[in-house]
């Protein structure tokens, strides 16, 4: 994702599904929100802990992916060393670290996490905490230097029409139902 963001910042591509942050707002023109992602906390089975705010991570080692934005609040807490972080190059490695006890928890997008749990056959090995670590709006962006404001306006108008007539919601529901059966598992549906 971060390579795509870099290409998009140079005007070489549009980038979909990224979060807003101060740095990105200086570089990109943003669409209306296109999707809402929940970053949730996965723990080893039977190792749940009370979690309501990022301060609750204070005594835990948190597995994150190197170079990824987790939304403004998590990114800021990460920079300020509010909690201990162990970084990996991807979420699959973080799940392996979680199972082996090298980290206490990992923060992963709910959808990506459910898919990985199914692919890695970890359903009986992990739990998900009830409170999400963050909920982030995602966007389609173009570099400001690419001057695609008119195209973004057309995209926003089409998105608004689809949301009003229900076709957007149906498109998203159909995609998840057909492509991500792990999301129907009751443990990972919240």
C-alpha positions as CSV (number, residue, x, y, z in Angstrom):
1,X,0.0,0.0,0.0
2,X,2.7,2.5,0.9
3,X,4.4,2.0,-2.5
4,X,1.0,2.8,-4.1
5,X,0.8,5.9,-1.9
6,X,4.2,7.0,-3.1
7,X,3.3,6.5,-6.7
8,X,0.1,8.4,-6.2
9,X,1.9,11.3,-4.5
10,X,4.0,11.6,-7.7
11,X,0.9,11.8,-9.8
12,X,1.6,8.4,-11.4
13,X,-1.6,6.8,-10.1
14,X,-4.8,7.1,-8.2
15,X,-4.9,5.4,-4.9
16,X,-8.0,3.8,-3.3
17,X,-8.6,2.8,0.2
18,X,-6.2,5.1,2.1
19,X,-6.8,7.0,5.3
20,X,-6.5,10.8,5.7
21,X,-3.6,12.1,7.8
22,X,-1.9,15.5,7.9
23,X,0.9,14.6,5.5
24,X,-1.4,13.0,3.0
25,X,-3.7,16.0,3.0
26,X,-0.8,18.2,1.8
27,X,-0.2,15.8,-1.1
28,X,-3.6,14.5,-2.2
29,X,-7.1,15.5,-3.2
30,X,-9.5,13.2,-1.4
31,X,-12.9,11.8,-2.6
32,X,-15.8,11.4,-0.2
33,X,-15.3,8.4,2.1
34,X,-15.7,5.2,0.1
35,X,-15.5,2.7,2.9
36,X,-15.2,2.4,6.7
37,X,-12.5,0.1,8.0
38,X,-12.4,-1.3,11.5
39,X,-9.0,-2.0,12.9
40,X,-9.6,-4.6,15.6
41,X,-7.4,-6.2,18.2
42,X,-6.7,-9.9,17.9
43,X,-5.3,-11.9,20.9
44,X,-4.4,-15.5,21.5
45,X,-7.4,-17.6,22.6
46,X,-8.0,-17.1,26.3
47,X,-5.7,-14.0,26.5
48,X,-8.2,-11.3,26.2
49,X,-7.6,-8.1,28.3
50,X,-9.7,-5.0,29.1
51,X,-9.4,-2.6,26.1
52,X,-11.3,0.6,25.8
53,X,-8.6,3.2,24.8
54,X,-5.1,3.0,23.4
55,X,-3.7,3.6,26.9
56,X,-4.9,0.1,27.7
57,X,-2.0,-1.2,25.4
58,X,0.5,0.3,27.9
59,X,1.6,-3.1,29.4
60,X,1.3,-5.1,26.1
61,X,3.5,-5.6,23.1
62,X,1.5,-4.8,20.0
63,X,2.2,-6.3,16.6
64,X,1.9,-3.8,13.7
65,X,3.0,-3.8,10.1
66,X,6.0,-1.6,9.4
67,X,5.3,1.6,7.5
68,X,1.5,1.3,7.5
69,X,-0.9,4.0,8.8
70,X,-3.4,2.7,11.3
71,X,-5.3,6.0,11.5
72,X,-4.3,9.3,13.2
73,X,-4.8,8.2,16.8
74,X,-2.9,4.9,16.6
75,X,-0.1,6.5,14.5
76,X,0.3,9.3,17.1
77,X,0.4,6.8,20.0
78,X,2.9,4.7,18.1
79,X,5.2,7.8,17.5
80,X,4.9,8.8,21.2
81,X,5.8,5.3,22.4
82,X,2.5,5.0,24.4
83,X,2.8,1.2,24.0
84,X,5.5,-1.3,22.9
85,X,5.4,-2.1,19.2
86,X,6.9,-5.0,17.4
87,X,6.8,-4.5,13.6
88,X,6.7,-7.0,10.8
89,X,6.4,-6.8,7.1
90,X,2.8,-8.2,6.9
91,X,-0.2,-9.3,8.9
92,X,0.4,-13.1,8.4
93,X,3.8,-12.8,10.2
94,X,2.1,-10.8,12.9
95,X,-0.5,-13.6,13.4
96,X,2.4,-16.2,13.6
97,X,4.1,-14.0,16.3
98,X,0.8,-13.7,18.2
99,X,0.3,-17.5,18.2
100,X,3.9,-18.0,19.3
101,X,3.5,-15.5,22.1
102,X,6.1,-13.0,20.8
103,X,3.4,-10.2,20.9
104,X,0.4,-9.9,23.1
105,X,-2.0,-8.6,20.5
106,X,-2.1,-7.4,16.9
107,X,-4.1,-4.7,15.3
108,X,-5.5,-5.7,11.9
109,X,-8.3,-4.6,9.6
110,X,-11.3,-6.8,10.6
111,X,-11.8,-8.1,7.0
112,X,-8.1,-8.8,6.4
113,X,-7.9,-10.5,9.8
114,X,-10.9,-12.7,9.1
115,X,-9.5,-13.8,5.8
116,X,-6.0,-14.6,7.2
117,X,-7.5,-16.5,10.1
118,X,-9.3,-18.7,7.6
119,X,-6.3,-19.1,5.3
120,X,-3.9,-19.9,8.1
121,X,-6.5,-22.1,9.9
122,X,-6.3,-20.1,13.1
123,X,-10.0,-20.1,14.0
124,X,-9.5,-21.9,17.3
125,X,-6.3,-20.1,18.2
126,X,-7.4,-16.4,18.4
127,X,-10.0,-14.1,19.8
128,X,-11.0,-10.7,18.9
129,X,-11.6,-7.9,21.4
130,X,-15.0,-6.3,21.4
131,X,-13.9,-2.7,21.1
132,X,-12.1,-1.7,17.8
133,X,-8.7,0.0,18.1
134,X,-9.9,2.4,15.4
135,X,-12.5,3.0,12.8
136,X,-11.2,4.8,9.7
137,X,-12.8,6.2,6.7
138,X,-11.0,5.3,3.4
139,X,-10.8,7.4,0.3
140,X,-9.9,7.5,-3.4
141,X,-7.1,10.1,-3.9
142,X,-5.2,11.8,-6.7
143,X,-2.0,13.8,-6.3
144,X,-2.8,17.5,-6.2
145,X,-0.1,17.9,-8.9
146,X,-2.1,15.6,-11.1
147,X,-5.0,18.1,-11.2
148,X,-7.9,15.6,-11.2
149,X,-10.4,17.6,-9.2
150,X,-13.0,17.3,-11.9
151,X,-12.6,13.6,-12.1
152,X,-13.0,13.3,-8.3
153,X,-16.1,15.5,-8.4
154,X,-17.6,13.1,-11.0
155,X,-16.6,10.1,-8.8
156,X,-18.2,11.7,-5.7
157,X,-21.4,12.4,-7.6
158,X,-21.6,8.8,-8.8
159,X,-20.8,7.5,-5.3
160,X,-23.6,9.7,-3.8
161,X,-26.1,8.5,-6.4
162,X,-25.2,4.8,-5.7
163,X,-25.4,5.3,-1.9
164,X,-28.9,7.0,-2.3
165,X,-30.3,4.3,-4.5
166,X,-28.8,1.4,-2.5
167,X,-26.7,0.0,-5.3
168,X,-23.4,0.9,-3.4
169,X,-24.5,-1.0,-0.3
170,X,-25.6,-4.0,-2.5
171,X,-22.3,-4.0,-4.4
172,X,-20.3,-4.1,-1.1
173,X,-22.5,-6.8,0.4
174,X,-22.3,-9.0,-2.7
175,X,-18.6,-8.7,-2.8
176,X,-18.1,-9.7,0.8
177,X,-20.6,-12.5,0.6
178,X,-19.0,-14.0,-2.6
179,X,-15.4,-13.4,-1.9
180,X,-14.9,-13.4,1.9
181,X,-16.8,-16.2,3.5
182,X,-14.7,-15.9,6.7
183,X,-16.7,-12.8,7.5
184,X,-19.8,-14.8,8.2
185,X,-18.0,-16.5,11.2
186,X,-19.7,-15.2,14.3
187,X,-16.4,-14.5,16.2
188,X,-15.2,-12.1,13.5
189,X,-18.4,-10.4,12.4
190,X,-18.3,-7.4,14.8
